[in-house]
Amino acid sequence: MTDGILLRESLREADLDNYSAIIMDEAHERSLSTDVLFGLLRDVVARRQDLKLIVTSATMDATKFSTFFGNVPTYTIPGRTFPVDVMFSKNPVEDYVDSAVKQALQVHLQPTEGDILIFMPGQEDIEVTCEVLAERLGEIDNAPQLSVLPIYSQLPSDLQAKIFQRSAEGLRKCVVATNIAETSLTVDGIMYVVDSGYCKLKVYNPRIGMDALQIYPISQANANQRSGRAGRTGPGQCFRLYTERQYKDELLVTTVPEIQRTNLANTVLLLKSLGVQDLLQFHFMDPPPQDNILNSLYQLWILGALDHTGSLTPLGRQMAEFPLDPPQCKMLIVAHQMGCTADILIIVSMLSVPSIFYRPKGREEEADGVREKFQVPESDHLTYLNVYNQWKSNNYSASWCNEHFIHIKAMRKVREVRQQLKDILEQQKIEVISCGTDWDIIRKCICSAYFHQAARLKGIGEYVNCRTGMPCHLHPTSALFGMGFTPDYVVYHELIMTAKEYMQCVTAVDGHWLAELGPMFFSVKETGRSGRAKRRQALEHLQDMEGQMKIAQEEIKARKQEHERKLQAGARICFCCYM
């Protein structure tokens, strides 16, 4: 099972009594769910003497893990891999794509056997590398054939499968991959690895609420994982496109854990539902930045999941039942009140997978033209709903997806997620009904969950976040981009920094909806009101806030006294037993 599933199980059974042994593999990857599980399992192991926890990895810092779990024993088990000869670049490399191509050709033109694996940061670099490799190879007279195969998440599954197929006799294979090939998949026959030394990471900035998807140097642990790929089936060689000094002095020993560079709202909601009151005291192996935790608490309070004292509200408990980001949880619950559960269920499921559209090389314009036919001018969310409904009306056909440049694998996953969420809704006695073609209801429901990520029009195609003033731009693939007019207000799913600050998945909303659904941020400016009336309203608002603060302080004080009373009662019982 995945770490996420085990984490959800801990909601039902805090001590995980159904398990006598838990093995956590690839611990060095330090995913968000894994790090939270480490903190929870640390306490579970202390309570349950019968539970065995085994943490494994080829490249983790064993001492750090041992200390975290209370100086537990560590074991080093020799692997069955073959020796790998690691070679560093003599000088720092300026263009890693060009250097990787030269190195791959140098290996290919040697009379040796074995396939080549090149690590690149992302899709764009992979496509350029494949293109340049083919060009350079064509310029060499009597060069032996080379099968160049890309692998990245947005590639259609039938093309991804090609890297696992055995090559014809005498034909060498060159796989160009992202860091997905480090641990997630193993390609037989790889004997040469070319490591660019870079990867793409998504880093969240809590102050402006934006993810930046940028290229960063890999860690030493990543580098060792990559070189290990060359020694799976025989002795291999790894060519690192960086110097030995750069490896030792500039690369971090391990990758920055995901928990320190991601939005924690979902994690905070989960921990709150597990009864963790003081998140700053939770046993994180590497604590996340305090700003990040406080921002997540604030976001949950905005959505109504937490009350003024930081405790879970009934809405928050209901939201915690769904394995989704908090805004999507709220959107599903509000959809029940608005009568559009079936429609929001599809939209939420579509948001849970990577992009469903793809643009094959050489057919970009054709793919863009087909994509435009699905677009609903007011909303990217409604565009997703439209795609799913059309796929459904074509009997969930794979050939229909291929004709329309849609990932069939992603759509099947959407259908699977939709069924899982539908089961949770039925468990909670929430009826799944559609609002038909009244799409304004759906847009208002989306606004109820994303009003804190609203932006107003500033210029042509340019918006600014209503709360932070952060510039936001419509992405060229958005249904709202170039549709003839731009709405005054929009809400967006997330803000990602690539070439610009782009809003991902945008929906046009009415300004009055923002005032109705997010009164802590927005209000409708009424003309003709006197200054005295405005001052009176401001004073009433201030008095209301002060009253709420007083109630919250009393609740926190009462809770603290209750906790101390229980501790004292427990101490008296222990003392009586001792006597």
NUVOTI-227091 format. One line per field, with one value per residue (C-alpha): residue in three letters; x, y, z. Coordinates in steps of 0.05 Angstrom, whole numbers. Each point is the difference from the previous one (the first is absolute). Example, Ala and Ser with C-alpha at 12.3 -4.5 7.8 and 13.67 -1.06 7.14 Angstrom:
BEGIN
r <- [ALA | SER]
c1 <- [246 | 27]
c2 <- [-90 | 69]
c3 <- [156 | -13]
% end
This chain:
BEGIN
r <- [MET | THR | ASP | GLY | ILE | LEU | LEU | ARG | GLU | SER | LEU | ARG | GLU | ALA | ASP | LEU | ASP | ASN | TYR | SER | ALA | ILE | ILE | MET | ASP | GLU | ALA | HIS | GLU | ARG | SER | LEU | SER | THR | ASP | VAL | LEU | PHE | GLY | LEU | LEU | ARG | ASP | VAL | VAL | ALA | ARG | ARG | GLN | ASP | LEU | LYS | LEU | ILE | VAL | THR | SER | ALA | THR | MET | ASP | ALA | THR | LYS | PHE | SER | THR | PHE | PHE | GLY | ASN | VAL | PRO | THR | TYR | THR | ILE | PRO | GLY | ARG | THR | PHE | PRO | VAL | ASP | VAL | MET | PHE | SER | LYS | ASN | PRO | VAL | GLU | ASP | TYR | VAL | ASP | SER | ALA | VAL | LYS | GLN | ALA | LEU | GLN | VAL | HIS | LEU | GLN | PRO | THR | GLU | GLY | ASP | ILE | LEU | ILE | PHE | MET | PRO | GLY | GLN | GLU | ASP | ILE | GLU | VAL | THR | CYS | GLU | VAL | LEU | ALA | GLU | ARG | LEU | GLY | GLU | ILE | ASP | ASN | ALA | PRO | GLN | LEU | SER | VAL | LEU | PRO | ILE | TYR | SER | GLN | LEU | PRO | SER | ASP | LEU | GLN | ALA | LYS | ILE | PHE | GLN | ARG | SER | ALA | GLU | GLY | LEU | ARG | LYS | CYS | VAL | VAL | ALA | THR | ASN | ILE | ALA | GLU | THR | SER | LEU | THR | VAL | ASP | GLY | ILE | MET | TYR | VAL | VAL | ASP | SER | GLY | TYR | CYS | LYS | LEU | LYS | VAL | TYR | ASN | PRO | ARG | ILE | GLY | MET | ASP | ALA | LEU | GLN | ILE | TYR | PRO | ILE | SER | GLN | ALA | ASN | ALA | ASN | GLN | ARG | SER | GLY | ARG | ALA | GLY | ARG | THR | GLY | PRO | GLY | GLN | CYS | PHE | ARG | LEU | TYR | THR | GLU | ARG | GLN | TYR | LYS | ASP | GLU | LEU | LEU | VAL | THR | THR | VAL | PRO | GLU | ILE | GLN | ARG | THR | ASN | LEU | ALA | ASN | THR | VAL | LEU | LEU | LEU | LYS | SER | LEU | GLY | VAL | GLN | ASP | LEU | LEU | GLN | PHE | HIS | PHE | MET | ASP | PRO | PRO | PRO | GLN | ASP | ASN | ILE | LEU | ASN | SER | LEU | TYR | GLN | LEU | TRP | ILE | LEU | GLY | ALA | LEU | ASP | HIS | THR | GLY | SER | LEU | THR | PRO | LEU | GLY | ARG | GLN | MET | ALA | GLU | PHE | PRO | LEU | ASP | PRO | PRO | GLN | CYS | LYS | MET | LEU | ILE | VAL | ALA | HIS | GLN | MET | GLY | CYS | THR | ALA | ASP | ILE | LEU | ILE | ILE | VAL | SER | MET | LEU | SER | VAL | PRO | SER | ILE | PHE | TYR | ARG | PRO | LYS | GLY | ARG | GLU | GLU | GLU | ALA | ASP | GLY | VAL | ARG | GLU | LYS | PHE | GLN | VAL | PRO | GLU | SER | ASP | HIS | LEU | THR | TYR | LEU | ASN | VAL | TYR | ASN | GLN | TRP | LYS | SER | ASN | ASN | TYR | SER | ALA | SER | TRP | CYS | ASN | GLU | HIS | PHE | ILE | HIS | ILE | LYS | ALA | MET | ARG | LYS | VAL | ARG | GLU | VAL | ARG | GLN | GLN | LEU | LYS | ASP | ILE | LEU | GLU | GLN | GLN | LYS | ILE | GLU | VAL | ILE | SER | CYS | GLY | THR | ASP | TRP | ASP | ILE | ILE | ARG | LYS | CYS | ILE | CYS | SER | ALA | TYR | PHE | HIS | GLN | ALA | ALA | ARG | LEU | LYS | GLY | ILE | GLY | GLU | TYR | VAL | ASN | CYS | ARG | THR | GLY | MET | PRO | CYS | HIS | LEU | HIS | PRO | THR | SER | ALA | LEU | PHE | GLY | MET | GLY | PHE | THR | PRO | ASP | TYR | VAL | VAL | TYR | HIS | GLU | LEU | ILE | MET | THR | ALA | LYS | GLU | TYR | MET | GLN | CYS | VAL | THR | ALA | VAL | ASP | GLY | HIS | TRP | LEU | ALA | GLU | LEU | GLY | PRO | MET | PHE | PHE | SER | VAL | LYS | GLU | THR | GLY | ARG | SER | GLY | ARG | ALA | LYS | ARG | ARG | GLN | ALA | LEU | GLU | HIS | LEU | GLN | ASP | MET | GLU | GLY | GLN | MET | LYS | ILE | ALA | GLN | GLU | GLU | ILE | LYS | ALA | ARG | LYS | GLN | GLU | HIS | GLU | ARG | LYS | LEU | GLN | ALA | GLY | ALA | ARG | ILE | CYS | PHE | CYS | CYS | TYR | MET]
c1 <- [0 | 21 | 21 | -62 | -47 | 34 | -6 | -75 | -6 | 30 | -62 | -43 | 49 | 52 | 43 | -5 | -20 | -12 | 75 | 56 | 56 | 7 | 56 | 11 | 43 | 36 | 1 | 52 | -54 | -32 | -68 | -51 | -41 | 62 | 25 | -67 | -2 | 69 | -25 | -63 | 36 | 52 | -56 | -36 | 64 | 9 | -71 | 1 | 57 | -23 | 4 | 63 | 19 | 53 | 24 | 41 | 37 | 62 | 24 | -31 | 37 | -7 | 28 | -53 | -57 | 27 | 5 | -71 | -30 | 40 | 69 | -28 | 49 | 20 | 19 | 41 | -18 | 47 | -38 | 6 | 16 | 62 | 57 | -12 | 59 | -19 | 33 | -6 | 5 | 69 | -30 | -68 | -51 | -36 | -51 | -21 | -43 | 58 | 49 | -48 | -9 | 76 | 11 | -55 | 28 | 70 | -26 | -43 | 57 | 44 | -4 | -32 | -67 | -52 | -55 | 6 | -42 | 2 | -30 | -31 | -41 | -65 | -40 | 28 | 72 | -16 | -32 | 58 | 51 | -36 | -4 | 74 | 22 | -37 | 28 | 73 | -5 | -26 | 61 | 49 | 16 | -13 | -22 | -32 | -75 | -24 | -71 | -13 | -59 | -27 | -37 | -38 | -68 | -38 | 21 | -57 | 4 | 11 | 63 | 22 | -4 | 52 | 58 | -14 | -3 | 62 | 39 | 16 | 66 | 58 | -44 | 20 | -54 | 8 | -53 | -6 | -38 | -18 | 15 | -58 | 54 | 40 | -43 | -72 | 18 | 57 | 21 | 39 | 64 | 23 | 76 | 14 | -30 | 9 | -20 | -15 | 0 | -67 | -74 | -65 | -30 | -64 | 14 | -57 | 6 | -51 | 4 | -27 | -35 | 37 | 36 | 63 | 17 | 74 | 64 | 46 | 65 | -12 | 26 | 57 | -52 | -34 | 68 | 15 | -68 | 11 | 69 | -27 | -46 | 61 | 17 | -64 | 17 | 76 | 60 | -18 | 24 | -30 | 20 | -16 | -5 | 28 | 67 | 20 | 8 | -71 | -25 | 34 | -8 | -63 | -49 | -41 | 10 | -74 | -58 | -40 | -59 | -67 | -29 | 46 | -19 | -74 | -69 | -18 | -74 | -20 | 52 | -22 | -73 | 20 | 42 | -56 | -49 | 49 | -4 | 67 | -15 | 69 | 29 | 65 | 13 | -14 | 60 | 22 | 67 | 13 | -50 | -33 | 8 | -45 | -27 | -24 | -38 | -31 | -21 | -33 | -38 | -23 | -24 | -40 | -31 | -20 | -34 | -37 | 37 | 29 | -34 | 31 | 37 | 33 | -45 | -35 | -71 | -54 | 14 | 74 | -14 | -42 | 55 | 52 | -38 | 21 | 71 | 2 | 27 | -45 | -31 | -22 | -29 | -40 | -22 | -30 | -36 | -28 | -22 | -48 | -34 | -2 | -24 | 59 | 38 | 6 | 31 | 49 | 18 | 25 | 37 | 36 | 19 | 28 | 42 | 30 | 40 | 54 | -20 | -47 | 20 | 64 | 33 | 40 | 62 | -15 | -76 | -4 | -48 | -47 | -2 | -13 | -58 | -32 | 8 | -35 | -63 | -8 | 10 | -55 | 16 | -15 | 38 | 57 | -36 | -62 | 45 | 23 | -73 | -16 | 58 | -21 | -74 | 19 | 46 | -57 | -49 | 51 | -2 | 68 | 34 | 76 | 0 | -42 | 54 | 56 | -38 | -8 | 72 | -23 | 39 | -44 | 41 | -15 | -74 | -5 | 33 | -52 | -56 | 32 | 9 | -72 | -26 | 42 | -26 | -71 | 5 | 23 | -59 | -49 | 31 | -13 | -73 | 13 | -44 | 36 | -43 | 14 | -23 | -5 | 20 | -6 | 75 | -4 | -16 | 64 | 41 | -28 | 17 | 72 | 2 | -21 | 64 | 49 | -23 | 66 | 35 | -38 | 31 | -26 | 14 | 56 | 18 | -8 | 7 | 33 | -31 | 22 | -17 | -55 | 34 | 75 | 5 | 42 | -1 | -36 | -5 | -47 | 37 | -4 | -33 | -56 | -71 | -3 | 63 | -16 | -76 | -17 | -14 | 32 | -44 | 11 | 9 | 27 | 19 | 56 | 21 | 73 | 53 | 63 | 64 | 32 | 15 | -52 | -48 | -53 | -68 | -17 | -72 | -39 | -75 | -35 | -42 | -48 | 27 | -63 | 15 | 68 | -33 | -52 | 47 | 63 | -26 | 66 | 35 | -53 | -59 | -44 | 14 | -67 | -5 | -38 | 15 | 20 | 68 | -36 | -34 | 67 | 34 | -57 | 6 | 76 | -9 | -52 | 48 | 57 | -44 | -23 | 73 | 20 | -60 | 21 | 72 | -24 | -42 | 59 | 47 | -49 | -8 | 76 | 6 | -55 | 31 | 68 | -30 | -36 | 65 | 37 | -57 | 5 | 76 | -7 | -54 | 45 | 59 | -44 | -20 | 73 | 19 | -55 | 23 | 72 | -21]
c2 <- [0 | 73 | 43 | 43 | -60 | -20 | 73 | 0 | -67 | 33 | 45 | -61 | -39 | 45 | -59 | -38 | -64 | -38 | -2 | -37 | 24 | 62 | 6 | 70 | -3 | 56 | 41 | 48 | 30 | 33 | 12 | 41 | -61 | -39 | 56 | 6 | -76 | 0 | 49 | -42 | -67 | 25 | 6 | -64 | -42 | 30 | -21 | -69 | -44 | -55 | 45 | -8 | 60 | -10 | 61 | -15 | 40 | -6 | 71 | 27 | 30 | -60 | 36 | 56 | -51 | -42 | 61 | 23 | -67 | -3 | -27 | -64 | -50 | 8 | -54 | 6 | -54 | -6 | 7 | -46 | 56 | 1 | 51 | 67 | 43 | 73 | 54 | 74 | 58 | 34 | 70 | 29 | -11 | 60 | -36 | -67 | -20 | 9 | -35 | -59 | -9 | 1 | -50 | -47 | 1 | -13 | -62 | -23 | 4 | -47 | -74 | -19 | -29 | 28 | 53 | 73 | 38 | 77 | 39 | 68 | 48 | 3 | -12 | 59 | -21 | -72 | 18 | 46 | -54 | -53 | 48 | 21 | -73 | -21 | 60 | -11 | -75 | 15 | 43 | -58 | -46 | -74 | 11 | -61 | 8 | 27 | -6 | 66 | -7 | 56 | -13 | 52 | 4 | 36 | -51 | -46 | -68 | -39 | 41 | -7 | -76 | 1 | 9 | -70 | -36 | -40 | 32 | -37 | -36 | 49 | 62 | 41 | 36 | 70 | 19 | 74 | 7 | 45 | -21 | -50 | -50 | 8 | -47 | -5 | -43 | -46 | -9 | -64 | 3 | 70 | 0 | 75 | 58 | 73 | 45 | 74 | 15 | 36 | -15 | 40 | 15 | 34 | 48 | 35 | 71 | 8 | 76 | 9 | -68 | -19 | -63 | 10 | -57 | 10 | -38 | -15 | -39 | -71 | -25 | -49 | -53 | 11 | -3 | -67 | -28 | 21 | -32 | -64 | -8 | -19 | -60 | -40 | -52 | 4 | 46 | 70 | 72 | 65 | 66 | 59 | 67 | 38 | 0 | -39 | 65 | 21 | -69 | 7 | 75 | 23 | -59 | -11 | -67 | -17 | 34 | 52 | -40 | 14 | 21 | 61 | 24 | -13 | 26 | -36 | 15 | -72 | -27 | 49 | -21 | -73 | 11 | 41 | -56 | -49 | 43 | 36 | 68 | 34 | -11 | 36 | -55 | -58 | -47 | 18 | -28 | 66 | 52 | 42 | 76 | 31 | 49 | -59 | -31 | 67 | 14 | -69 | 12 | 67 | -32 | -53 | 54 | 39 | -63 | -11 | -64 | 30 | 44 | 62 | -44 | -43 | -61 | -40 | 22 | -51 | 23 | -13 | -71 | -13 | 29 | -46 | -61 | 17 | -15 | 68 | 70 | 40 | 47 | -61 | -33 | 63 | 4 | -70 | 15 | 66 | -35 | -41 | 64 | 29 | -63 | -13 | -57 | -43 | 57 | 22 | -73 | -4 | 67 | -19 | -68 | 34 | 47 | -60 | -24 | 34 | 34 | -42 | 33 | -13 | 33 | -50 | 29 | 25 | 0 | 56 | 44 | -58 | -19 | 73 | 4 | -63 | 25 | 66 | -38 | -23 | 69 | 33 | 76 | 17 | -57 | -50 | -41 | -4 | -18 | -61 | -18 | 6 | -47 | -53 | 3 | -7 | -59 | -32 | 11 | -37 | -60 | 16 | -16 | -4 | 14 | 63 | 24 | -13 | 38 | 60 | 0 | -20 | -47 | -63 | -21 | 66 | -5 | -71 | 26 | 56 | -51 | -41 | 61 | 22 | -69 | 3 | 70 | -21 | -57 | 49 | 47 | -58 | -21 | 71 | -4 | 54 | -7 | 3 | 44 | 44 | 71 | -15 | 59 | 55 | 10 | 66 | -43 | -40 | 64 | 27 | -66 | 5 | 72 | -24 | -41 | 46 | 70 | 10 | -10 | 54 | 48 | 64 | 25 | 50 | 0 | -42 | -72 | 24 | -6 | 15 | -41 | 36 | -12 | 2 | 44 | -56 | 4 | -59 | -18 | -44 | -59 | -5 | -69 | 29 | 3 | 74 | 18 | 39 | -13 | 72 | 29 | -8 | -6 | 51 | -54 | -71 | -54 | -50 | -69 | 17 | 52 | -28 | 38 | -25 | 53 | 45 | -4 | -43 | -17 | -74 | -20 | 66 | 15 | 67 | 22 | 55 | 54 | -7 | -75 | 19 | 48 | -52 | -60 | 35 | 56 | 1 | 27 | 31 | 47 | 36 | 75 | 35 | 70 | 55 | -25 | 53 | 0 | -7 | -65 | -28 | 17 | -32 | -64 | -1 | 8 | -56 | -45 | 16 | -14 | -66 | -21 | 19 | -40 | -61 | 7 | 3 | -64 | -35 | 18 | -26 | -66 | -9 | 14 | -50 | -53 | 10 | -7 | -64 | -29 | 16 | -30 | -65 | -2 | 9 | -54 | -47 | 16 | -16 | -67 | -18 | 21 | -43 | -61 | 11 | 5]
c3 <- [0 | -7 | 59 | -12 | 10 | 65 | 23 | -14 | 38 | 62 | 1 | 13 | 44 | 36 | 24 | -67 | 38 | -65 | -13 | 36 | -46 | -45 | -52 | -29 | -63 | -38 | 64 | -29 | -46 | 61 | -31 | 39 | 22 | 19 | 46 | 35 | 8 | 31 | 54 | 13 | -1 | 49 | 52 | -22 | 8 | 70 | 19 | -34 | 20 | -49 | -63 | -43 | -44 | -54 | -39 | -63 | -53 | -43 | 14 | 64 | 60 | 46 | 62 | -6 | -6 | 58 | 46 | -19 | 21 | 65 | -19 | -31 | -32 | -73 | -49 | -64 | -50 | -60 | -65 | -60 | -48 | -44 | 7 | -34 | -23 | 16 | -43 | 15 | -50 | 1 | -5 | 19 | -57 | -30 | -44 | 31 | -60 | -49 | 47 | 11 | -76 | -11 | 56 | -25 | -71 | 26 | 36 | -59 | -50 | 43 | -19 | 67 | 20 | 47 | -1 | 21 | 51 | 0 | 58 | -17 | 44 | -40 | -63 | -40 | 12 | -16 | -67 | -19 | 19 | -42 | -59 | 3 | 9 | -63 | -39 | 21 | -13 | -71 | -13 | 15 | -59 | 10 | 73 | 32 | 12 | 67 | 27 | 37 | 49 | 45 | 66 | 40 | 34 | -56 | -53 | -24 | 34 | -65 | -13 | 72 | -6 | -57 | 48 | 31 | -67 | -19 | -58 | -64 | -3 | -7 | 12 | 61 | 40 | 29 | 52 | 17 | 66 | 58 | 72 | -6 | -24 | 65 | 42 | -28 | -60 | -21 | -73 | -13 | -40 | 23 | 6 | -11 | 38 | -19 | 58 | -15 | 75 | 0 | 15 | 3 | 68 | 21 | 58 | 37 | 25 | 57 | 2 | -70 | -6 | -64 | -24 | -40 | -47 | -13 | -17 | 60 | 8 | 25 | 67 | 12 | 17 | -67 | -36 | 34 | -19 | -72 | -5 | 30 | -60 | -43 | 44 | -1 | -54 | -4 | 13 | -24 | -7 | 24 | -32 | 46 | -36 | 61 | 34 | 61 | 39 | -19 | 24 | 68 | 13 | -37 | 1 | 63 | 33 | -6 | -36 | 38 | 29 | -34 | 67 | 1 | -70 | -9 | 21 | 65 | 5 | -14 | 50 | 54 | -9 | 5 | 63 | 32 | -14 | 34 | 63 | -7 | 31 | 1 | -69 | 17 | 52 | -48 | -11 | -71 | -21 | -34 | 25 | -55 | 1 | 53 | -52 | -40 | 59 | 20 | -72 | -4 | 65 | -27 | -65 | 39 | 44 | -63 | -28 | 66 | 18 | 64 | 52 | 33 | 50 | -54 | 14 | -54 | -16 | -22 | -72 | 12 | 24 | -61 | -45 | 32 | -27 | -71 | -25 | -36 | 9 | 49 | -53 | -41 | 63 | 14 | -72 | 4 | 65 | -25 | -65 | 43 | 24 | -71 | -34 | -47 | 34 | -63 | -40 | 55 | 11 | -72 | 4 | 64 | -30 | -62 | 44 | 36 | -61 | -40 | -66 | -41 | -66 | -39 | -60 | -43 | -33 | -70 | 13 | 51 | -41 | -15 | 75 | 20 | -51 | 28 | 71 | -16 | -20 | 73 | 30 | 40 | -5 | 74 | 33 | -4 | 53 | -44 | -59 | 40 | 15 | -74 | -19 | 50 | -21 | -74 | 17 | 39 | -58 | -45 | 47 | 32 | -65 | -5 | -75 | 13 | 49 | -51 | -54 | 47 | 27 | 70 | 46 | 6 | 61 | 36 | -17 | 27 | 64 | 3 | -5 | 55 | 46 | -14 | 23 | 64 | 17 | -18 | 51 | 54 | -17 | 6 | 67 | 24 | -25 | -52 | -62 | -68 | -45 | -61 | -12 | -75 | -44 | 53 | 1 | 40 | 61 | -11 | -9 | 66 | 34 | -25 | 25 | 70 | 6 | -36 | 19 | 37 | -67 | -37 | -50 | -32 | -70 | -6 | -74 | -63 | 25 | 64 | 69 | 71 | 61 | 39 | 68 | -14 | -63 | -32 | -76 | -33 | -73 | -41 | -29 | -77 | 8 | 44 | -28 | 22 | -40 | -63 | 4 | -21 | 68 | 68 | 63 | 56 | 53 | -2 | 50 | -13 | 23 | 11 | -20 | -31 | -18 | -65 | -52 | 34 | 59 | -33 | 29 | -9 | -12 | 1 | 6 | -10 | 60 | 19 | 48 | 43 | 10 | 29 | 50 | 19 | 7 | 26 | 45 | 39 | -63 | -45 | 5 | -51 | -2 | 7 | -31 | 37 | 70 | 51 | 34 | 68 | -23 | -25 | 66 | 40 | -41 | 9 | 76 | 2 | -39 | 49 | 61 | -31 | -11 | 71 | 27 | -41 | 25 | 72 | -9 | -34 | 57 | 52 | -40 | -4 | 75 | 17 | -45 | 33 | 70 | -21 | -28 | 65 | 42 | -40 | 9 | 76 | 4 | -39 | 47 | 62 | -29 | -14 | 71 | 31 | -40 | 23 | 74]
% end
